[in-house]
Amino acid sequence: MADYESLLKQQLLTERELKEKISSLQKCFKSLCKNMEKGDLKSWNRELSTMRSLLQEQEALLTGMQAQVDEFGIRPYMENGDFVEQMLAYCDSLGVDVKGDFPSYEMFPFRVKIDAENLELFLDRKKVQCLRPLAFVQEVKSSRDKMLRASFDPRFFVRELAAAYDLLLLKQNQGKAHPVLEGDVYLKNIYTILTPMRRFRRDYDQQSFAFDLARLYASDLRSTEDGRRFQFGPSRNISKAIRILDQEGREQYLATIRFFASPEEEMTLPL
């Protein structure tokens, strides 16, 4: 099995040697210039000869580096599953949740697509020029951790959800003699209300929405500022649900949300 880390170790050794050759070449070049300025052509010829030798040695090192990459075989590495196998192994060792099958995966809260034909990766819709599994998984983990550190106000998020929920119910009740005041509403429909235009969905995609749902799910908040309680619900149709991870890292599928008056409020409603 082709292993990128083995290729990297080979390249690092050659890179170190190449760096030394380049440093020596730079010193020879400075000396060459000084000798020309001083008129010391004897030393100038000696430095020029040394530079030619160093350039030949550098060319040999570059040829060897190319041979190592060619022997590694980047295309079969991507097409025969070695890259995916190593990527999944690093997800497991670094604690990155992953679900899916080639070529599409979900690394919560991101979507990953592998384009083996063009030797490209996509993290959500962004093209990532990285075919080293360890570096790619580290980038996913870093991006996820950065999102976790970002400030999140569950009260504000619930307020937005409730406003979209009320708007959807208002639309559903148009023309009805007996309007429905409460009911389960699909979260994906809520998301559509929250992001009415395509450019909004680019800035706040469904995976970001799922991430916020996960943080709300993990919070202690269970009611809105106006006193209504809310609860999430499942669906038999998995395509209608949004996958999140709970505080223990277990996957949950949330499909609907319902806002409703608490029993105490119902008892105090005027007749």
Secondary structure, DSSP 8 states (H G I E B T S, - for coil): ---HHHHHHHHHHHHHHHHHHHHHHHHHHHHHHHHHHHT-HHHHHHHHHHHHHHHHHHHHHHHHHHHHHHHH-HHHHHHSSHHHHHHHHHHHHHT---EEETTEEEETTEEEEEETTTTEEEETTEEE----HHHHHHHHHHHHHHHHHS---HHHHHHHHHHHHHHHHHHHHTT-SS------EEHHHHHHHH--SHHHHHHS-HHHHHHHHHHHHHSS--B-TTS-EEEEE--SSGGG-EEEE-TTS-EEEE-EEEEE--HHHHHHS--
